[in-house]
Amino acid sequence: MEMELLEDEWTMGEDKVTVHFYRRPLNKMLQPLIDNEFLIENIMEPKPTKAFKEKAPESYERLLKQPNFLFIKARKIDYKK
């Protein structure tokens, strides 16, 4: 799989907002960090909340199976210490 630009429509109050984001293989996200001497401290796929389930049950089920976001916590390794 290569990097892919995706578009989604989010509802913000009474307005609709178009959101662009990229889907890419995990190695395409992590390898640049490794190559540039970053230490990966944590990786998280956020899950939708119960409050979200009450407001948008279809979206909730979809996001449980296919999270839209991945958070990577990394820090630069300081070899001088």
mmJSON file of the N, C-alpha and C atoms, coordinates in Angstrom:
{"data_MODEL":{"atom_site":{
"group_PDB":["ATOM","ATOM","ATOM","ATOM","ATOM","ATOM","ATOM","ATOM","ATOM","ATOM","ATOM","ATOM","ATOM","ATOM","ATOM","ATOM","ATOM","ATOM","ATOM","ATOM","ATOM","ATOM","ATOM","ATOM","ATOM","ATOM","ATOM","ATOM","ATOM","ATOM","ATOM","ATOM","ATOM","ATOM","ATOM","ATOM","ATOM","ATOM","ATOM","ATOM","ATOM","ATOM","ATOM","ATOM","ATOM","ATOM","ATOM","ATOM","ATOM","ATOM","ATOM","ATOM","ATOM","ATOM","ATOM","ATOM","ATOM","ATOM","ATOM","ATOM","ATOM","ATOM","ATOM","ATOM","ATOM","ATOM","ATOM","ATOM","ATOM","ATOM","ATOM","ATOM","ATOM","ATOM","ATOM","ATOM","ATOM","ATOM","ATOM","ATOM","ATOM","ATOM","ATOM","ATOM","ATOM","ATOM","ATOM","ATOM","ATOM","ATOM","ATOM","ATOM","ATOM","ATOM","ATOM","ATOM","ATOM","ATOM","ATOM","ATOM","ATOM","ATOM","ATOM","ATOM","ATOM","ATOM","ATOM","ATOM","ATOM","ATOM","ATOM","ATOM","ATOM","ATOM","ATOM","ATOM","ATOM","ATOM","ATOM","ATOM","ATOM","ATOM","ATOM","ATOM","ATOM","ATOM","ATOM","ATOM","ATOM","ATOM","ATOM","ATOM","ATOM","ATOM","ATOM","ATOM","ATOM","ATOM","ATOM","ATOM","ATOM","ATOM","ATOM","ATOM","ATOM","ATOM","ATOM","ATOM","ATOM","ATOM","ATOM","ATOM","ATOM","ATOM","ATOM","ATOM","ATOM","ATOM","ATOM","ATOM","ATOM","ATOM","ATOM","ATOM","ATOM","ATOM","ATOM","ATOM","ATOM","ATOM","ATOM","ATOM","ATOM","ATOM","ATOM","ATOM","ATOM","ATOM","ATOM","ATOM","ATOM","ATOM","ATOM","ATOM","ATOM","ATOM","ATOM","ATOM","ATOM","ATOM","ATOM","ATOM","ATOM","ATOM","ATOM","ATOM","ATOM","ATOM","ATOM","ATOM","ATOM","ATOM","ATOM","ATOM","ATOM","ATOM","ATOM","ATOM","ATOM","ATOM","ATOM","ATOM","ATOM","ATOM","ATOM","ATOM","ATOM","ATOM","ATOM","ATOM","ATOM","ATOM","ATOM","ATOM","ATOM","ATOM","ATOM","ATOM","ATOM","ATOM","ATOM","ATOM","ATOM","ATOM","ATOM","ATOM","ATOM","ATOM","ATOM","ATOM","ATOM","ATOM","ATOM"],
"id":[1,2,3,4,5,6,7,8,9,10,11,12,13,14,15,16,17,18,19,20,21,22,23,24,25,26,27,28,29,30,31,32,33,34,35,36,37,38,39,40,41,42,43,44,45,46,47,48,49,50,51,52,53,54,55,56,57,58,59,60,61,62,63,64,65,66,67,68,69,70,71,72,73,74,75,76,77,78,79,80,81,82,83,84,85,86,87,88,89,90,91,92,93,94,95,96,97,98,99,100,101,102,103,104,105,106,107,108,109,110,111,112,113,114,115,116,117,118,119,120,121,122,123,124,125,126,127,128,129,130,131,132,133,134,135,136,137,138,139,140,141,142,143,144,145,146,147,148,149,150,151,152,153,154,155,156,157,158,159,160,161,162,163,164,165,166,167,168,169,170,171,172,173,174,175,176,177,178,179,180,181,182,183,184,185,186,187,188,189,190,191,192,193,194,195,196,197,198,199,200,201,202,203,204,205,206,207,208,209,210,211,212,213,214,215,216,217,218,219,220,221,222,223,224,225,226,227,228,229,230,231,232,233,234,235,236,237,238,239,240,241,242,243],
"type_symbol":["N","C","C","N","C","C","N","C","C","N","C","C","N","C","C","N","C","C","N","C","C","N","C","C","N","C","C","N","C","C","N","C","C","N","C","C","N","C","C","N","C","C","N","C","C","N","C","C","N","C","C","N","C","C","N","C","C","N","C","C","N","C","C","N","C","C","N","C","C","N","C","C","N","C","C","N","C","C","N","C","C","N","C","C","N","C","C","N","C","C","N","C","C","N","C","C","N","C","C","N","C","C","N","C","C","N","C","C","N","C","C","N","C","C","N","C","C","N","C","C","N","C","C","N","C","C","N","C","C","N","C","C","N","C","C","N","C","C","N","C","C","N","C","C","N","C","C","N","C","C","N","C","C","N","C","C","N","C","C","N","C","C","N","C","C","N","C","C","N","C","C","N","C","C","N","C","C","N","C","C","N","C","C","N","C","C","N","C","C","N","C","C","N","C","C","N","C","C","N","C","C","N","C","C","N","C","C","N","C","C","N","C","C","N","C","C","N","C","C","N","C","C","N","C","C","N","C","C","N","C","C","N","C","C","N","C","C","N","C","C","N","C","C"],
"label_atom_id":["N","CA","C","N","CA","C","N","CA","C","N","CA","C","N","CA","C","N","CA","C","N","CA","C","N","CA","C","N","CA","C","N","CA","C","N","CA","C","N","CA","C","N","CA","C","N","CA","C","N","CA","C","N","CA","C","N","CA","C","N","CA","C","N","CA","C","N","CA","C","N","CA","C","N","CA","C","N","CA","C","N","CA","C","N","CA","C","N","CA","C","N","CA","C","N","CA","C","N","CA","C","N","CA","C","N","CA","C","N","CA","C","N","CA","C","N","CA","C","N","CA","C","N","CA","C","N","CA","C","N","CA","C","N","CA","C","N","CA","C","N","CA","C","N","CA","C","N","CA","C","N","CA","C","N","CA","C","N","CA","C","N","CA","C","N","CA","C","N","CA","C","N","CA","C","N","CA","C","N","CA","C","N","CA","C","N","CA","C","N","CA","C","N","CA","C","N","CA","C","N","CA","C","N","CA","C","N","CA","C","N","CA","C","N","CA","C","N","CA","C","N","CA","C","N","CA","C","N","CA","C","N","CA","C","N","CA","C","N","CA","C","N","CA","C","N","CA","C","N","CA","C","N","CA","C","N","CA","C","N","CA","C","N","CA","C","N","CA","C","N","CA","C","N","CA","C","N","CA","C","N","CA","C"],
"label_alt_id":[null,null,null,null,null,null,null,null,null,null,null,null,null,null,null,null,null,null,null,null,null,null,null,null,null,null,null,null,null,null,null,null,null,null,null,null,null,null,null,null,null,null,null,null,null,null,null,null,null,null,null,null,null,null,null,null,null,null,null,null,null,null,null,null,null,null,null,null,null,null,null,null,null,null,null,null,null,null,null,null,null,null,null,null,null,null,null,null,null,null,null,null,null,null,null,null,null,null,null,null,null,null,null,null,null,null,null,null,null,null,null,null,null,null,null,null,null,null,null,null,null,null,null,null,null,null,null,null,null,null,null,null,null,null,null,null,null,null,null,null,null,null,null,null,null,null,null,null,null,null,null,null,null,null,null,null,null,null,null,null,null,null,null,null,null,null,null,null,null,null,null,null,null,null,null,null,null,null,null,null,null,null,null,null,null,null,null,null,null,null,null,null,null,null,null,null,null,null,null,null,null,null,null,null,null,null,null,null,null,null,null,null,null,null,null,null,null,null,null,null,null,null,null,null,null,null,null,null,null,null,null,null,null,null,null,null,null,null,null,null,null,null,null],
"label_comp_id":["MET","MET","MET","GLU","GLU","GLU","MET","MET","MET","GLU","GLU","GLU","LEU","LEU","LEU","LEU","LEU","LEU","GLU","GLU","GLU","ASP","ASP","ASP","GLU","GLU","GLU","TRP","TRP","TRP","THR","THR","THR","MET","MET","MET","GLY","GLY","GLY","GLU","GLU","GLU","ASP","ASP","ASP","LYS","LYS","LYS","VAL","VAL","VAL","THR","THR","THR","VAL","VAL","VAL","HIS","HIS","HIS","PHE","PHE","PHE","TYR","TYR","TYR","ARG","ARG","ARG","ARG","ARG","ARG","PRO","PRO","PRO","LEU","LEU","LEU","ASN","ASN","ASN","LYS","LYS","LYS","MET","MET","MET","LEU","LEU","LEU","GLN","GLN","GLN","PRO","PRO","PRO","LEU","LEU","LEU","ILE","ILE","ILE","ASP","ASP","ASP","ASN","ASN","ASN","GLU","GLU","GLU","PHE","PHE","PHE","LEU","LEU","LEU","ILE","ILE","ILE","GLU","GLU","GLU","ASN","ASN","ASN","ILE","ILE","ILE","MET","MET","MET","GLU","GLU","GLU","PRO","PRO","PRO","LYS","LYS","LYS","PRO","PRO","PRO","THR","THR","THR","LYS","LYS","LYS","ALA","ALA","ALA","PHE","PHE","PHE","LYS","LYS","LYS","GLU","GLU","GLU","LYS","LYS","LYS","ALA","ALA","ALA","PRO","PRO","PRO","GLU","GLU","GLU","SER","SER","SER","TYR","TYR","TYR","GLU","GLU","GLU","ARG","ARG","ARG","LEU","LEU","LEU","LEU","LEU","LEU","LYS","LYS","LYS","GLN","GLN","GLN","PRO","PRO","PRO","ASN","ASN","ASN","PHE","PHE","PHE","LEU","LEU","LEU","PHE","PHE","PHE","ILE","ILE","ILE","LYS","LYS","LYS","ALA","ALA","ALA","ARG","ARG","ARG","LYS","LYS","LYS","ILE","ILE","ILE","ASP","ASP","ASP","TYR","TYR","TYR","LYS","LYS","LYS","LYS","LYS","LYS"],
"label_asym_id":["A","A","A","A","A","A","A","A","A","A","A","A","A","A","A","A","A","A","A","A","A","A","A","A","A","A","A","A","A","A","A","A","A","A","A","A","A","A","A","A","A","A","A","A","A","A","A","A","A","A","A","A","A","A","A","A","A","A","A","A","A","A","A","A","A","A","A","A","A","A","A","A","A","A","A","A","A","A","A","A","A","A","A","A","A","A","A","A","A","A","A","A","A","A","A","A","A","A","A","A","A","A","A","A","A","A","A","A","A","A","A","A","A","A","A","A","A","A","A","A","A","A","A","A","A","A","A","A","A","A","A","A","A","A","A","A","A","A","A","A","A","A","A","A","A","A","A","A","A","A","A","A","A","A","A","A","A","A","A","A","A","A","A","A","A","A","A","A","A","A","A","A","A","A","A","A","A","A","A","A","A","A","A","A","A","A","A","A","A","A","A","A","A","A","A","A","A","A","A","A","A","A","A","A","A","A","A","A","A","A","A","A","A","A","A","A","A","A","A","A","A","A","A","A","A","A","A","A","A","A","A","A","A","A","A","A","A","A","A","A","A","A","A"],
"label_entity_id":["1","1","1","1","1","1","1","1","1","1","1","1","1","1","1","1","1","1","1","1","1","1","1","1","1","1","1","1","1","1","1","1","1","1","1","1","1","1","1","1","1","1","1","1","1","1","1","1","1","1","1","1","1","1","1","1","1","1","1","1","1","1","1","1","1","1","1","1","1","1","1","1","1","1","1","1","1","1","1","1","1","1","1","1","1","1","1","1","1","1","1","1","1","1","1","1","1","1","1","1","1","1","1","1","1","1","1","1","1","1","1","1","1","1","1","1","1","1","1","1","1","1","1","1","1","1","1","1","1","1","1","1","1","1","1","1","1","1","1","1","1","1","1","1","1","1","1","1","1","1","1","1","1","1","1","1","1","1","1","1","1","1","1","1","1","1","1","1","1","1","1","1","1","1","1","1","1","1","1","1","1","1","1","1","1","1","1","1","1","1","1","1","1","1","1","1","1","1","1","1","1","1","1","1","1","1","1","1","1","1","1","1","1","1","1","1","1","1","1","1","1","1","1","1","1","1","1","1","1","1","1","1","1","1","1","1","1","1","1","1","1","1","1"],
"label_seq_id":[1,1,1,2,2,2,3,3,3,4,4,4,5,5,5,6,6,6,7,7,7,8,8,8,9,9,9,10,10,10,11,11,11,12,12,12,13,13,13,14,14,14,15,15,15,16,16,16,17,17,17,18,18,18,19,19,19,20,20,20,21,21,21,22,22,22,23,23,23,24,24,24,25,25,25,26,26,26,27,27,27,28,28,28,29,29,29,30,30,30,31,31,31,32,32,32,33,33,33,34,34,34,35,35,35,36,36,36,37,37,37,38,38,38,39,39,39,40,40,40,41,41,41,42,42,42,43,43,43,44,44,44,45,45,45,46,46,46,47,47,47,48,48,48,49,49,49,50,50,50,51,51,51,52,52,52,53,53,53,54,54,54,55,55,55,56,56,56,57,57,57,58,58,58,59,59,59,60,60,60,61,61,61,62,62,62,63,63,63,64,64,64,65,65,65,66,66,66,67,67,67,68,68,68,69,69,69,70,70,70,71,71,71,72,72,72,73,73,73,74,74,74,75,75,75,76,76,76,77,77,77,78,78,78,79,79,79,80,80,80,81,81,81],
"pdbx_PDB_ins_code":[null,null,null,null,null,null,null,null,null,null,null,null,null,null,null,null,null,null,null,null,null,null,null,null,null,null,null,null,null,null,null,null,null,null,null,null,null,null,null,null,null,null,null,null,null,null,null,null,null,null,null,null,null,null,null,null,null,null,null,null,null,null,null,null,null,null,null,null,null,null,null,null,null,null,null,null,null,null,null,null,null,null,null,null,null,null,null,null,null,null,null,null,null,null,null,null,null,null,null,null,null,null,null,null,null,null,null,null,null,null,null,null,null,null,null,null,null,null,null,null,null,null,null,null,null,null,null,null,null,null,null,null,null,null,null,null,null,null,null,null,null,null,null,null,null,null,null,null,null,null,null,null,null,null,null,null,null,null,null,null,null,null,null,null,null,null,null,null,null,null,null,null,null,null,null,null,null,null,null,null,null,null,null,null,null,null,null,null,null,null,null,null,null,null,null,null,null,null,null,null,null,null,null,null,null,null,null,null,null,null,null,null,null,null,null,null,null,null,null,null,null,null,null,null,null,null,null,null,null,null,null,null,null,null,null,null,null,null,null,null,null,null,null],
"Cartn_x":[0.85,0.0,0.899,0.555,1.276,0.48,1.078,0.396,-0.82,-1.912,-3.17,-3.809,-4.167,-4.864,-6.348,-6.9,-8.321,-9.035,-10.323,-11.161,-12.37,-12.731,-13.898,-14.674,-15.952,-16.775,-17.205,-16.86,-17.204,-18.28,-19.171,-20.204,-19.73,-19.741,-19.324,-20.517,-21.327,-22.558,-23.499,-23.879,-24.756,-23.964,-22.653,-21.808,-21.155,-20.846,-20.084,-18.695,-17.666,-16.286,-15.603,-14.909,-14.146,-12.756,-12.364,-11.084,-10.254,-9.009,-8.085,-7.065,-6.727,-5.682,-5.094,-3.96,-3.265,-3.319,-3.482,-3.336,-2.03,-1.198,0.091,0.475,1.321,1.766,2.515,2.422,3.056,4.56,5.212,6.656,7.007,6.125,6.375,6.284,5.552,5.459,6.608,6.992,7.977,9.425,9.691,11.077,11.795,11.155,11.851,12.257,11.451,11.821,13.046,13.042,14.164,15.427,15.301,16.453,17.079,16.292,16.774,16.983,17.184,17.565,16.536,15.272,14.22,13.885,13.583,13.129,11.607,10.972,9.509,9.105,8.399,8.016,6.624,5.74,4.374,3.68,2.769,1.915,0.492,-0.434,-1.825,-2.782,-3.81,-4.937,-6.122,-6.483,-7.578,-8.908,-9.669,-10.997,-12.068,-13.195,-14.281,-14.878,-15.397,-15.944,-17.398,-17.881,-19.285,-20.226,-19.812,-20.641,-20.764,-19.686,-19.728,-20.668,-20.668,-21.544,-23.008,-23.37,-24.754,-25.143,-24.189,-24.489,-24.383,-23.49,-23.26,-22.931,-23.938,-23.677,-23.035,-23.391,-22.8,-21.31,-20.996,-19.596,-18.796,-19.418,-18.763,-18.322,-19.221,-18.898,-17.787,-17.828,-16.799,-15.438,-15.422,-14.155,-13.572,-14.417,-13.897,-13.09,-13.545,-12.901,-11.794,-11.93,-10.963,-10.646,-9.757,-9.426,-8.863,-9.214,-8.738,-7.404,-6.966,-5.764,-4.822,-3.553,-2.511,-1.605,-1.419,-0.535,0.778,1.867,3.196,3.934,4.347,5.15,6.602,7.432,8.842,9.695,10.938,11.864,13.22,13.912,15.237,16.204,16.974,17.972,19.18,19.619,20.784,21.94,22.829,23.958,25.078,24.977,26.035,25.994,24.883,24.755,25.584],
"Cartn_y":[-1.171,0.0,1.238,2.185,3.454,4.512,5.693,6.786,7.212,7.507,7.836,9.043,10.043,11.216,10.886,11.074,10.797,12.076,12.086,13.234,12.722,13.426,13.045,14.317,14.163,15.312,15.171,16.167,16.169,17.206,16.9,17.847,18.598,19.923,20.794,21.695,21.289,22.019,21.834,22.93,22.845,22.896,23.062,23.168,21.84,21.671,20.521,21.02,20.279,20.656,19.508,19.817,18.805,18.709,17.486,17.24,16.331,16.727,15.915,15.272,14.031,13.359,12.262,11.744,10.724,9.375,8.346,6.982,6.474,5.89,5.387,4.152,3.324,2.134,2.534,1.694,1.962,2.177,1.386,1.553,2.916,3.493,4.819,5.912,5.646,6.609,6.444,5.207,4.947,5.012,4.578,4.505,5.856,6.973,8.265,8.619,8.221,8.459,7.63,6.379,5.482,5.974,6.332,6.789,8.063,8.872,10.148,10.121,8.916,8.691,9.183,8.877,9.129,7.828,7.941,6.809,6.848,5.786,5.71,5.275,6.172,5.911,5.313,5.648,5.154,5.285,4.374,4.434,4.171,5.061,4.926,5.107,4.285,4.47,4.88,6.148,6.591,5.941,5.623,5.022,6.077,5.98,6.93,6.713,7.78,7.734,7.235,6.908,6.498,7.643,8.871,10.036,10.149,9.862,9.882,8.799,7.639,6.535,6.954,7.718,8.168,9.158,9.979,10.995,10.482,9.528,9.051,7.561,6.705,5.265,4.609,5.038,4.426,4.772,6.022,6.448,5.786,5.627,4.981,3.568,2.794,1.408,1.371,2.281,2.324,2.674,3.649,4.08,3.062,2.226,1.142,0.156,-0.085,-1.063,-0.464,0.812,1.484,2.872,2.93,4.242,5.177,6.445,7.434,8.037,7.847,8.524,7.541,7.884,7.153,8.204,8.116,9.044,8.339,8.991,8.448,9.433,8.963,9.797,9.359,10.306,9.996,11.155,10.84,11.903,11.629,12.706,12.625,12.031,11.059,10.444,11.37,11.666,12.519,11.624,11.324,10.447,11.152,12.467,13.21,13.033,12.561,12.417,11.268],
"Cartn_z":[0.0,0.0,0.0,-0.787,-0.831,-0.057,0.075,0.754,-0.076,0.616,-0.055,0.636,-0.16,0.372,0.472,1.661,1.893,2.271,2.042,2.371,3.122,4.177,4.97,5.282,5.561,5.913,7.362,8.156,9.574,9.82,10.751,11.146,12.381,12.275,13.376,13.691,14.66,14.932,13.757,13.126,11.951,10.641,10.751,9.558,9.224,7.948,7.476,7.091,7.507,7.242,6.516,5.433,4.715,5.346,5.714,6.365,5.456,5.215,4.414,5.34,5.07,5.825,4.958,5.384,4.608,5.305,4.503,4.992,4.389,5.243,4.762,5.563,4.998,5.737,7.01,8.015,9.295,9.138,8.306,8.148,7.546,6.729,6.153,7.222,8.296,9.392,10.381,10.654,11.697,11.219,9.994,9.537,9.549,9.148,9.247,10.68,11.664,13.059,13.433,13.058,13.355,12.644,11.371,10.583,11.138,11.824,12.359,13.865,14.392,15.779,16.797,16.514,17.487,18.199,19.462,20.249,20.281,19.86,19.878,21.282,21.979,23.364,23.502,22.549,22.665,21.31,21.032,19.844,20.316,19.93,20.367,19.198,19.141,18.231,19.105,19.099,19.974,19.591,20.591,20.399,20.659,19.954,20.206,21.599,22.166,23.526,23.535,24.72,24.873,24.519,24.831,24.482,22.96,22.252,20.792,20.269,20.9,20.492,20.551,21.581,21.723,20.63,20.188,19.181,17.751,17.506,16.133,16.146,16.363,16.51,15.284,14.059,12.86,12.772,13.013,12.972,14.093,15.233,16.369,15.997,15.418,15.043,13.997,13.042,11.994,12.593,13.5,14.092,15.071,15.646,16.488,15.656,14.426,13.55,12.699,12.362,11.498,12.057,13.046,13.619,12.551,12.649,11.671,12.06,13.294,13.768,14.445,14.372,15.077,15.709,17.008,17.705,18.002,17.662,17.927,18.815,19.976,20.876,20.695,20.28,20.056,20.543,20.898,21.288,20.665,20.375,19.777,20.796,20.364,21.238,21.305,22.521,22.718,23.125,22.181,22.464,23.218,23.422,24.096,25.612,26.127,27.596,28.112],
"occupancy":[1.0,1.0,1.0,1.0,1.0,1.0,1.0,1.0,1.0,1.0,1.0,1.0,1.0,1.0,1.0,1.0,1.0,1.0,1.0,1.0,1.0,1.0,1.0,1.0,1.0,1.0,1.0,1.0,1.0,1.0,1.0,1.0,1.0,1.0,1.0,1.0,1.0,1.0,1.0,1.0,1.0,1.0,1.0,1.0,1.0,1.0,1.0,1.0,1.0,1.0,1.0,1.0,1.0,1.0,1.0,1.0,1.0,1.0,1.0,1.0,1.0,1.0,1.0,1.0,1.0,1.0,1.0,1.0,1.0,1.0,1.0,1.0,1.0,1.0,1.0,1.0,1.0,1.0,1.0,1.0,1.0,1.0,1.0,1.0,1.0,1.0,1.0,1.0,1.0,1.0,1.0,1.0,1.0,1.0,1.0,1.0,1.0,1.0,1.0,1.0,1.0,1.0,1.0,1.0,1.0,1.0,1.0,1.0,1.0,1.0,1.0,1.0,1.0,1.0,1.0,1.0,1.0,1.0,1.0,1.0,1.0,1.0,1.0,1.0,1.0,1.0,1.0,1.0,1.0,1.0,1.0,1.0,1.0,1.0,1.0,1.0,1.0,1.0,1.0,1.0,1.0,1.0,1.0,1.0,1.0,1.0,1.0,1.0,1.0,1.0,1.0,1.0,1.0,1.0,1.0,1.0,1.0,1.0,1.0,1.0,1.0,1.0,1.0,1.0,1.0,1.0,1.0,1.0,1.0,1.0,1.0,1.0,1.0,1.0,1.0,1.0,1.0,1.0,1.0,1.0,1.0,1.0,1.0,1.0,1.0,1.0,1.0,1.0,1.0,1.0,1.0,1.0,1.0,1.0,1.0,1.0,1.0,1.0,1.0,1.0,1.0,1.0,1.0,1.0,1.0,1.0,1.0,1.0,1.0,1.0,1.0,1.0,1.0,1.0,1.0,1.0,1.0,1.0,1.0,1.0,1.0,1.0,1.0,1.0,1.0,1.0,1.0,1.0,1.0,1.0,1.0,1.0,1.0,1.0,1.0,1.0,1.0,1.0,1.0,1.0,1.0,1.0,1.0],
"B_iso_or_equiv":[0.0,0.0,0.0,0.0,0.0,0.0,0.0,0.0,0.0,0.0,0.0,0.0,0.0,0.0,0.0,0.0,0.0,0.0,0.0,0.0,0.0,0.0,0.0,0.0,0.0,0.0,0.0,0.0,0.0,0.0,0.0,0.0,0.0,0.0,0.0,0.0,0.0,0.0,0.0,0.0,0.0,0.0,0.0,0.0,0.0,0.0,0.0,0.0,0.0,0.0,0.0,0.0,0.0,0.0,0.0,0.0,0.0,0.0,0.0,0.0,0.0,0.0,0.0,0.0,0.0,0.0,0.0,0.0,0.0,0.0,0.0,0.0,0.0,0.0,0.0,0.0,0.0,0.0,0.0,0.0,0.0,0.0,0.0,0.0,0.0,0.0,0.0,0.0,0.0,0.0,0.0,0.0,0.0,0.0,0.0,0.0,0.0,0.0,0.0,0.0,0.0,0.0,0.0,0.0,0.0,0.0,0.0,0.0,0.0,0.0,0.0,0.0,0.0,0.0,0.0,0.0,0.0,0.0,0.0,0.0,0.0,0.0,0.0,0.0,0.0,0.0,0.0,0.0,0.0,0.0,0.0,0.0,0.0,0.0,0.0,0.0,0.0,0.0,0.0,0.0,0.0,0.0,0.0,0.0,0.0,0.0,0.0,0.0,0.0,0.0,0.0,0.0,0.0,0.0,0.0,0.0,0.0,0.0,0.0,0.0,0.0,0.0,0.0,0.0,0.0,0.0,0.0,0.0,0.0,0.0,0.0,0.0,0.0,0.0,0.0,0.0,0.0,0.0,0.0,0.0,0.0,0.0,0.0,0.0,0.0,0.0,0.0,0.0,0.0,0.0,0.0,0.0,0.0,0.0,0.0,0.0,0.0,0.0,0.0,0.0,0.0,0.0,0.0,0.0,0.0,0.0,0.0,0.0,0.0,0.0,0.0,0.0,0.0,0.0,0.0,0.0,0.0,0.0,0.0,0.0,0.0,0.0,0.0,0.0,0.0,0.0,0.0,0.0,0.0,0.0,0.0,0.0,0.0,0.0,0.0,0.0,0.0,0.0,0.0,0.0,0.0,0.0,0.0],
"pdbx_formal_charge":[null,null,null,null,null,null,null,null,null,null,null,null,null,null,null,null,null,null,null,null,null,null,null,null,null,null,null,null,null,null,null,null,null,null,null,null,null,null,null,null,null,null,null,null,null,null,null,null,null,null,null,null,null,null,null,null,null,null,null,null,null,null,null,null,null,null,null,null,null,null,null,null,null,null,null,null,null,null,null,null,null,null,null,null,null,null,null,null,null,null,null,null,null,null,null,null,null,null,null,null,null,null,null,null,null,null,null,null,null,null,null,null,null,null,null,null,null,null,null,null,null,null,null,null,null,null,null,null,null,null,null,null,null,null,null,null,null,null,null,null,null,null,null,null,null,null,null,null,null,null,null,null,null,null,null,null,null,null,null,null,null,null,null,null,null,null,null,null,null,null,null,null,null,null,null,null,null,null,null,null,null,null,null,null,null,null,null,null,null,null,null,null,null,null,null,null,null,null,null,null,null,null,null,null,null,null,null,null,null,null,null,null,null,null,null,null,null,null,null,null,null,null,null,null,null,null,null,null,null,null,null,null,null,null,null,null,null,null,null,null,null,null,null],
"auth_seq_id":[1,1,1,2,2,2,3,3,3,4,4,4,5,5,5,6,6,6,7,7,7,8,8,8,9,9,9,10,10,10,11,11,11,12,12,12,13,13,13,14,14,14,15,15,15,16,16,16,17,17,17,18,18,18,19,19,19,20,20,20,21,21,21,22,22,22,23,23,23,24,24,24,25,25,25,26,26,26,27,27,27,28,28,28,29,29,29,30,30,30,31,31,31,32,32,32,33,33,33,34,34,34,35,35,35,36,36,36,37,37,37,38,38,38,39,39,39,40,40,40,41,41,41,42,42,42,43,43,43,44,44,44,45,45,45,46,46,46,47,47,47,48,48,48,49,49,49,50,50,50,51,51,51,52,52,52,53,53,53,54,54,54,55,55,55,56,56,56,57,57,57,58,58,58,59,59,59,60,60,60,61,61,61,62,62,62,63,63,63,64,64,64,65,65,65,66,66,66,67,67,67,68,68,68,69,69,69,70,70,70,71,71,71,72,72,72,73,73,73,74,74,74,75,75,75,76,76,76,77,77,77,78,78,78,79,79,79,80,80,80,81,81,81],
"auth_comp_id":["MET","MET","MET","GLU","GLU","GLU","MET","MET","MET","GLU","GLU","GLU","LEU","LEU","LEU","LEU","LEU","LEU","GLU","GLU","GLU","ASP","ASP","ASP","GLU","GLU","GLU","TRP","TRP","TRP","THR","THR","THR","MET","MET","MET","GLY","GLY","GLY","GLU","GLU","GLU","ASP","ASP","ASP","LYS","LYS","LYS","VAL","VAL","VAL","THR","THR","THR","VAL","VAL","VAL","HIS","HIS","HIS","PHE","PHE","PHE","TYR","TYR","TYR","ARG","ARG","ARG","ARG","ARG","ARG","PRO","PRO","PRO","LEU","LEU","LEU","ASN","ASN","ASN","LYS","LYS","LYS","MET","MET","MET","LEU","LEU","LEU","GLN","GLN","GLN","PRO","PRO","PRO","LEU","LEU","LEU","ILE","ILE","ILE","ASP","ASP","ASP","ASN","ASN","ASN","GLU","GLU","GLU","PHE","PHE","PHE","LEU","LEU","LEU","ILE","ILE","ILE","GLU","GLU","GLU","ASN","ASN","ASN","ILE","ILE","ILE","MET","MET","MET","GLU","GLU","GLU","PRO","PRO","PRO","LYS","LYS","LYS","PRO","PRO","PRO","THR","THR","THR","LYS","LYS","LYS","ALA","ALA","ALA","PHE","PHE","PHE","LYS","LYS","LYS","GLU","GLU","GLU","LYS","LYS","LYS","ALA","ALA","ALA","PRO","PRO","PRO","GLU","GLU","GLU","SER","SER","SER","TYR","TYR","TYR","GLU","GLU","GLU","ARG","ARG","ARG","LEU","LEU","LEU","LEU","LEU","LEU","LYS","LYS","LYS","GLN","GLN","GLN","PRO","PRO","PRO","ASN","ASN","ASN","PHE","PHE","PHE","LEU","LEU","LEU","PHE","PHE","PHE","ILE","ILE","ILE","LYS","LYS","LYS","ALA","ALA","ALA","ARG","ARG","ARG","LYS","LYS","LYS","ILE","ILE","ILE","ASP","ASP","ASP","TYR","TYR","TYR","LYS","LYS","LYS","LYS","LYS","LYS"],
"auth_asym_id":["A","A","A","A","A","A","A","A","A","A","A","A","A","A","A","A","A","A","A","A","A","A","A","A","A","A","A","A","A","A","A","A","A","A","A","A","A","A","A","A","A","A","A","A","A","A","A","A","A","A","A","A","A","A","A","A","A","A","A","A","A","A","A","A","A","A","A","A","A","A","A","A","A","A","A","A","A","A","A","A","A","A","A","A","A","A","A","A","A","A","A","A","A","A","A","A","A","A","A","A","A","A","A","A","A","A","A","A","A","A","A","A","A","A","A","A","A","A","A","A","A","A","A","A","A","A","A","A","A","A","A","A","A","A","A","A","A","A","A","A","A","A","A","A","A","A","A","A","A","A","A","A","A","A","A","A","A","A","A","A","A","A","A","A","A","A","A","A","A","A","A","A","A","A","A","A","A","A","A","A","A","A","A","A","A","A","A","A","A","A","A","A","A","A","A","A","A","A","A","A","A","A","A","A","A","A","A","A","A","A","A","A","A","A","A","A","A","A","A","A","A","A","A","A","A","A","A","A","A","A","A","A","A","A","A","A","A","A","A","A","A","A","A"],
"auth_atom_id":["N","CA","C","N","CA","C","N","CA","C","N","CA","C","N","CA","C","N","CA","C","N","CA","C","N","CA","C","N","CA","C","N","CA","C","N","CA","C","N","CA","C","N","CA","C","N","CA","C","N","CA","C","N","CA","C","N","CA","C","N","CA","C","N","CA","C","N","CA","C","N","CA","C","N","CA","C","N","CA","C","N","CA","C","N","CA","C","N","CA","C","N","CA","C","N","CA","C","N","CA","C","N","CA","C","N","CA","C","N","CA","C","N","CA","C","N","CA","C","N","CA","C","N","CA","C","N","CA","C","N","CA","C","N","CA","C","N","CA","C","N","CA","C","N","CA","C","N","CA","C","N","CA","C","N","CA","C","N","CA","C","N","CA","C","N","CA","C","N","CA","C","N","CA","C","N","CA","C","N","CA","C","N","CA","C","N","CA","C","N","CA","C","N","CA","C","N","CA","C","N","CA","C","N","CA","C","N","CA","C","N","CA","C","N","CA","C","N","CA","C","N","CA","C","N","CA","C","N","CA","C","N","CA","C","N","CA","C","N","CA","C","N","CA","C","N","CA","C","N","CA","C","N","CA","C","N","CA","C","N","CA","C","N","CA","C","N","CA","C","N","CA","C","N","CA","C","N","CA","C","N","CA","C"],
"pdbx_PDB_model_num":[1,1,1,1,1,1,1,1,1,1,1,1,1,1,1,1,1,1,1,1,1,1,1,1,1,1,1,1,1,1,1,1,1,1,1,1,1,1,1,1,1,1,1,1,1,1,1,1,1,1,1,1,1,1,1,1,1,1,1,1,1,1,1,1,1,1,1,1,1,1,1,1,1,1,1,1,1,1,1,1,1,1,1,1,1,1,1,1,1,1,1,1,1,1,1,1,1,1,1,1,1,1,1,1,1,1,1,1,1,1,1,1,1,1,1,1,1,1,1,1,1,1,1,1,1,1,1,1,1,1,1,1,1,1,1,1,1,1,1,1,1,1,1,1,1,1,1,1,1,1,1,1,1,1,1,1,1,1,1,1,1,1,1,1,1,1,1,1,1,1,1,1,1,1,1,1,1,1,1,1,1,1,1,1,1,1,1,1,1,1,1,1,1,1,1,1,1,1,1,1,1,1,1,1,1,1,1,1,1,1,1,1,1,1,1,1,1,1,1,1,1,1,1,1,1,1,1,1,1,1,1,1,1,1,1,1,1,1,1,1,1,1,1]
}}}
